[in-house]
């Protein structure tokens, strides 16, 4: 299984916001994430990295 985890940068550190991300929807200055269990969260910011080999996507807040 390809489990992608989502992180947001806070004070230079990656803080996990969701595990097992399955669906990503772009919205105005935000991304709606849904995991394999149907749970959803809204991440305010922009995506700065997606690394499939490390199984992670990283967001940073929009000022």
TORZA-843666 format. One record per atom (N, C-alpha, C): residue number from 1; residue in three letters; atom name; x, y, z. Coordinates in pm, whole numbers, plus 50000, padded with zeros to 5 digits. Each point is the difference from the previous one (the first is absolute). Example, Ala and Ser with C-alpha at 12.3 -4.5 7.8 and 13.67 -1.06 7.14 Angstrom:
BEGIN
+-----+-----+----+-------+-------+-------+
!   k !   r !  a !     x !     y !     z !
+-----+-----+----+-------+-------+-------+
!   1 ! ALA !  N ! 51319 ! 49431 ! 50780 !
!   1 ! ALA ! CA ! 49911 ! 50119 ! 50000 !
!   1 ! ALA !  C ! 50090 ! 50120 ! 50000 !
!   2 ! SER !  N ! 49965 ! 50105 ! 49928 !
!   2 ! SER ! CA ! 50082 ! 50119 ! 50006 !
!   2 ! SER !  C ! 49923 ! 50109 ! 50073 !
+-----+-----+----+-------+-------+-------+
// end
This chain:
BEGIN
+-----+-----+----+-------+-------+-------+
!   k !   r !  a !     x !     y !     z !
+-----+-----+----+-------+-------+-------+
!   1 ! UNK !  N ! 50084 ! 49883 ! 50000 !
!   1 ! UNK ! CA ! 49916 ! 50117 ! 50000 !
!   1 ! UNK !  C ! 50089 ! 50124 ! 50000 !
!   2 ! UNK !  N ! 49960 ! 50101 ! 49926 !
!   2 ! UNK ! CA ! 50077 ! 50124 ! 49989 !
!   2 ! UNK !  C ! 49939 ! 50104 ! 50092 !
!   3 ! UNK !  N ! 50038 ! 49999 ! 50127 !
!   3 ! UNK ! CA ! 49946 ! 50094 ! 50097 !
!   3 ! UNK !  C ! 50078 ! 50130 ! 49995 !
!   4 ! UNK !  N ! 49932 ! 50108 ! 49963 !
!   4 ! UNK ! CA ! 50061 ! 50132 ! 49995 !
!   4 ! UNK !  C ! 49957 ! 50075 ! 50126 !
!   5 ! UNK !  N ! 50094 ! 50061 ! 50067 !
!   5 ! UNK ! CA ! 49970 ! 50081 ! 50117 !
!   5 ! UNK !  C ! 50016 ! 50147 ! 49965 !
!   6 ! UNK !  N ! 49913 ! 50084 ! 50056 !
!   6 ! UNK ! CA ! 50003 ! 50144 ! 49973 !
!   6 ! UNK !  C ! 50056 ! 50073 ! 50121 !
!   7 ! UNK !  N ! 50085 ! 50098 ! 49973 !
!   7 ! UNK ! CA ! 50064 ! 50081 ! 50104 !
!   7 ! UNK !  C ! 49983 ! 50147 ! 49966 !
!   8 ! UNK !  N ! 50001 ! 50086 ! 50103 !
!   8 ! UNK ! CA ! 50004 ! 50143 ! 49979 !
!   8 ! UNK !  C ! 50122 ! 50055 ! 50074 !
!   9 ! UNK !  N ! 50066 ! 50096 ! 49939 !
!   9 ! UNK ! CA ! 50119 ! 50060 ! 50061 !
!   9 ! UNK !  C ! 49958 ! 50101 ! 50106 !
!  10 ! UNK !  N ! 50050 ! 49981 ! 50121 !
!  10 ! UNK ! CA ! 49977 ! 50094 ! 50110 !
!  10 ! UNK !  C ! 50133 ! 50026 ! 50067 !
!  11 ! UNK !  N ! 50046 ! 50123 ! 49993 !
!  11 ! UNK ! CA ! 50128 ! 50040 ! 50059 !
!  11 ! UNK !  C ! 50115 ! 49913 ! 49947 !
!  12 ! UNK !  N ! 49995 ! 49968 ! 49871 !
!  12 ! UNK ! CA ! 50106 ! 49924 ! 49937 !
!  12 ! UNK !  C ! 49992 ! 49850 ! 50021 !
!  13 ! UNK !  N ! 49901 ! 49954 ! 50073 !
!  13 ! UNK ! CA ! 49984 ! 49857 ! 50028 !
!  13 ! UNK !  C ! 49879 ! 49945 ! 49925 !
!  14 ! UNK !  N ! 50008 ! 49875 ! 49957 !
!  14 ! UNK ! CA ! 49887 ! 49934 ! 49936 !
!  14 ! UNK !  C ! 49911 ! 49937 ! 50106 !
!  15 ! UNK !  N ! 49874 ! 50044 ! 50004 !
!  15 ! UNK ! CA ! 49902 ! 49951 ! 50096 !
!  15 ! UNK !  C ! 49896 ! 49918 ! 49922 !
!  16 ! UNK !  N ! 49982 ! 49875 ! 50039 !
!  16 ! UNK ! CA ! 49906 ! 49913 ! 49928 !
!  16 ! UNK !  C ! 49857 ! 50046 ! 50023 !
!  17 ! UNK !  N ! 49925 ! 50013 ! 49889 !
!  17 ! UNK ! CA ! 49860 ! 50039 ! 50010 !
!  17 ! UNK !  C ! 49905 ! 49887 ! 49962 !
!  18 ! UNK !  N ! 50048 ! 49902 ! 49922 !
!  18 ! UNK ! CA ! 49915 ! 49887 ! 49964 !
!  18 ! UNK !  C ! 50085 ! 49885 ! 49949 !
!  19 ! UNK !  N ! 49960 ! 49879 ! 50034 !
!  19 ! UNK ! CA ! 50063 ! 49878 ! 49950 !
!  19 ! UNK !  C ! 49909 ! 49937 ! 49895 !
!  20 ! UNK !  N ! 50059 ! 49918 ! 49915 !
!  20 ! UNK ! CA ! 49926 ! 49919 ! 49902 !
!  20 ! UNK !  C ! 49914 ! 50084 ! 49907 !
!  21 ! UNK !  N ! 50056 ! 50112 ! 49950 !
!  21 ! UNK ! CA ! 49925 ! 50088 ! 49909 !
!  21 ! UNK !  C ! 49972 ! 49926 ! 49870 !
!  22 ! UNK !  N ! 49875 ! 50007 ! 49958 !
!  22 ! UNK ! CA ! 49956 ! 49931 ! 49879 !
!  22 ! UNK !  C ! 49953 ! 50098 ! 49893 !
!  23 ! UNK !  N ! 49935 ! 50111 ! 50042 !
!  23 ! UNK ! CA ! 49944 ! 50097 ! 49906 !
!  23 ! UNK !  C ! 50044 ! 50140 ! 50041 !
!  24 ! UNK !  N ! 50041 ! 50081 ! 49902 !
!  24 ! UNK ! CA ! 50039 ! 50139 ! 50023 !
!  24 ! UNK !  C ! 49921 ! 50088 ! 49903 !
!  25 ! UNK !  N ! 49926 ! 50097 ! 50055 !
!  25 ! UNK ! CA ! 49924 ! 50094 ! 49917 !
!  25 ! UNK !  C ! 50053 ! 50141 ! 50026 !
!  26 ! UNK !  N ! 50030 ! 50071 ! 49892 !
!  26 ! UNK ! CA ! 50049 ! 50137 ! 50012 !
!  26 ! UNK !  C ! 49883 ! 50096 ! 50014 !
!  27 ! UNK !  N ! 50011 ! 50092 ! 50096 !
!  27 ! UNK ! CA ! 49903 ! 50106 ! 50019 !
!  27 ! UNK !  C ! 50079 ! 50131 ! 50007 !
!  28 ! UNK !  N ! 49933 ! 50111 ! 50010 !
!  28 ! UNK ! CA ! 50067 ! 50130 ! 50004 !
!  28 ! UNK !  C ! 50091 ! 50007 ! 50122 !
!  29 ! UNK !  N ! 50131 ! 50003 ! 49978 !
!  29 ! UNK ! CA ! 50101 ! 50009 ! 50106 !
!  29 ! UNK !  C ! 49989 ! 49887 ! 50103 !
!  30 ! UNK !  N ! 49947 ! 49885 ! 49959 !
!  30 ! UNK ! CA ! 49984 ! 49889 ! 50094 !
!  30 ! UNK !  C ! 49990 ! 49868 ! 49923 !
!  31 ! UNK !  N ! 50016 ! 49891 ! 50073 !
!  31 ! UNK ! CA ! 49984 ! 49866 ! 49944 !
!  31 ! UNK !  C ! 49912 ! 49919 ! 50093 !
!  32 ! UNK !  N ! 49900 ! 49934 ! 49943 !
!  32 ! UNK ! CA ! 49914 ! 49909 ! 50075 !
!  32 ! UNK !  C ! 50061 ! 49861 ! 49987 !
!  33 ! UNK !  N ! 50037 ! 49939 ! 50111 !
!  33 ! UNK ! CA ! 50061 ! 49868 ! 50001 !
!  33 ! UNK !  C ! 49901 ! 49899 ! 50054 !
!  34 ! UNK !  N ! 49999 ! 49882 ! 49940 !
!  34 ! UNK ! CA ! 49916 ! 49891 ! 50048 !
!  34 ! UNK !  C ! 50087 ! 49876 ! 50009 !
!  35 ! UNK !  N ! 49990 ! 49929 ! 50113 !
!  35 ! UNK ! CA ! 50082 ! 49880 ! 50015 !
!  35 ! UNK !  C ! 49921 ! 49875 ! 49959 !
!  36 ! UNK !  N ! 50063 ! 49885 ! 50010 !
!  36 ! UNK ! CA ! 49939 ! 49875 ! 49954 !
!  36 ! UNK !  C ! 49881 ! 49959 ! 50085 !
!  37 ! UNK !  N ! 49980 ! 50065 ! 50115 !
!  37 ! UNK ! CA ! 49888 ! 49970 ! 50088 !
!  37 ! UNK !  C ! 49884 ! 50098 ! 49981 !
!  38 ! UNK !  N ! 50015 ! 50095 ! 49906 !
!  38 ! UNK ! CA ! 49895 ! 50098 ! 49974 !
!  38 ! UNK !  C ! 50008 ! 50124 ! 50086 !
!  39 ! UNK !  N ! 50097 ! 50008 ! 50090 !
!  39 ! UNK ! CA ! 50018 ! 50119 ! 50083 !
!  39 ! UNK !  C ! 50056 ! 50113 ! 49914 !
!  40 ! UNK !  N ! 49955 ! 50123 ! 50028 !
!  40 ! UNK ! CA ! 50045 ! 50115 ! 49921 !
!  40 ! UNK !  C ! 50058 ! 50108 ! 50089 !
!  41 ! UNK !  N ! 50092 ! 50077 ! 49942 !
!  41 ! UNK ! CA ! 50054 ! 50118 ! 50068 !
!  41 ! UNK !  C ! 50033 ! 50103 ! 49894 !
!  42 ! UNK !  N ! 49991 ! 50127 ! 50037 !
!  42 ! UNK ! CA ! 50032 ! 50110 ! 49910 !
!  42 ! UNK !  C ! 50133 ! 50059 ! 50043 !
!  43 ! UNK !  N ! 50095 ! 50006 ! 49907 !
!  43 ! UNK ! CA ! 50131 ! 50057 ! 50027 !
!  43 ! UNK !  C ! 50007 ! 50135 ! 49931 !
!  44 ! UNK !  N ! 50013 ! 50107 ! 50079 !
!  44 ! UNK ! CA ! 50014 ! 50135 ! 49946 !
!  44 ! UNK !  C ! 50146 ! 50021 ! 49961 !
!  45 ! UNK !  N ! 50025 ! 50024 ! 49874 !
!  45 ! UNK ! CA ! 50137 ! 50023 ! 49956 !
!  45 ! UNK !  C ! 50023 ! 49950 ! 49860 !
!  46 ! UNK !  N ! 50127 ! 49987 ! 49965 !
!  46 ! UNK ! CA ! 50036 ! 49952 ! 49867 !
!  46 ! UNK !  C ! 50090 ! 49878 ! 50013 !
!  47 ! UNK !  N ! 49992 ! 49912 ! 49902 !
!  47 ! UNK ! CA ! 50084 ! 49882 ! 50001 !
!  47 ! UNK !  C ! 50140 ! 50040 ! 49953 !
!  48 ! UNK !  N ! 50101 ! 49962 ! 50077 !
!  48 ! UNK ! CA ! 50137 ! 50034 ! 49964 !
!  48 ! UNK !  C ! 50082 ! 49878 ! 49961 !
!  49 ! UNK !  N ! 49950 ! 49881 ! 50034 !
!  49 ! UNK ! CA ! 50075 ! 49879 ! 49964 !
!  49 ! UNK !  C ! 49908 ! 49879 ! 50000 !
!  50 ! UNK !  N ! 50027 ! 49910 ! 49907 !
!  50 ! UNK ! CA ! 49936 ! 49869 ! 49996 !
!  50 ! UNK !  C ! 50110 ! 49902 ! 49966 !
!  51 ! UNK !  N ! 50024 ! 49904 ! 50088 !
!  51 ! UNK ! CA ! 50106 ! 49904 ! 49977 !
!  51 ! UNK !  C ! 49942 ! 49860 ! 50018 !
!  52 ! UNK !  N ! 49974 ! 49934 ! 49888 !
!  52 ! UNK ! CA ! 49938 ! 49868 ! 50005 !
!  52 ! UNK !  C ! 50091 ! 49896 ! 50064 !
!  53 ! UNK !  N ! 50130 ! 50009 ! 49977 !
!  53 ! UNK ! CA ! 50091 ! 49900 ! 50059 !
!  53 ! UNK !  C ! 50007 ! 50013 ! 50152 !
!  54 ! UNK !  N ! 49981 ! 50122 ! 50052 !
!  54 ! UNK ! CA ! 49995 ! 50020 ! 50146 !
!  54 ! UNK !  C ! 49858 ! 49994 ! 50053 !
!  55 ! UNK !  N ! 49904 ! 49985 ! 49909 !
!  55 ! UNK ! CA ! 49858 ! 49988 ! 50035 !
!  55 ! UNK !  C ! 49950 ! 50120 ! 50080 !
!  56 ! UNK !  N ! 50033 ! 50123 ! 49950 !
!  56 ! UNK ! CA ! 49952 ! 50118 ! 50071 !
!  56 ! UNK !  C ! 49976 ! 50117 ! 49906 !
!  57 ! UNK !  N ! 49908 ! 50086 ! 50042 !
!  57 ! UNK ! CA ! 49975 ! 50128 ! 49936 !
!  57 ! UNK !  C ! 50012 ! 50106 ! 50109 !
!  58 ! UNK !  N ! 50056 ! 50114 ! 49961 !
!  58 ! UNK ! CA ! 50027 ! 50106 ! 50099 !
!  58 ! UNK !  C ! 49932 ! 50128 ! 49954 !
!  59 ! UNK !  N ! 49933 ! 50067 ! 50094 !
!  59 ! UNK ! CA ! 49934 ! 50127 ! 49975 !
!  59 ! UNK !  C ! 50065 ! 50107 ! 50086 !
!  60 ! UNK !  N ! 49985 ! 50126 ! 49957 !
!  60 ! UNK ! CA ! 50041 ! 50112 ! 50085 !
!  60 ! UNK !  C ! 49885 ! 50099 ! 50004 !
!  61 ! UNK !  N ! 49981 ! 50065 ! 50115 !
!  61 ! UNK ! CA ! 49893 ! 50098 ! 50012 !
!  61 ! UNK !  C ! 50019 ! 50115 ! 49902 !
!  62 ! UNK !  N ! 49890 ! 50056 ! 49955 !
!  62 ! UNK ! CA ! 50003 ! 50118 ! 49913 !
!  62 ! UNK !  C ! 49985 ! 50122 ! 50088 !
!  63 ! UNK !  N ! 50094 ! 50093 ! 49985 !
!  63 ! UNK ! CA ! 49996 ! 50121 ! 50084 !
!  63 ! UNK !  C ! 49899 ! 50100 ! 49949 !
+-----+-----+----+-------+-------+-------+
// end
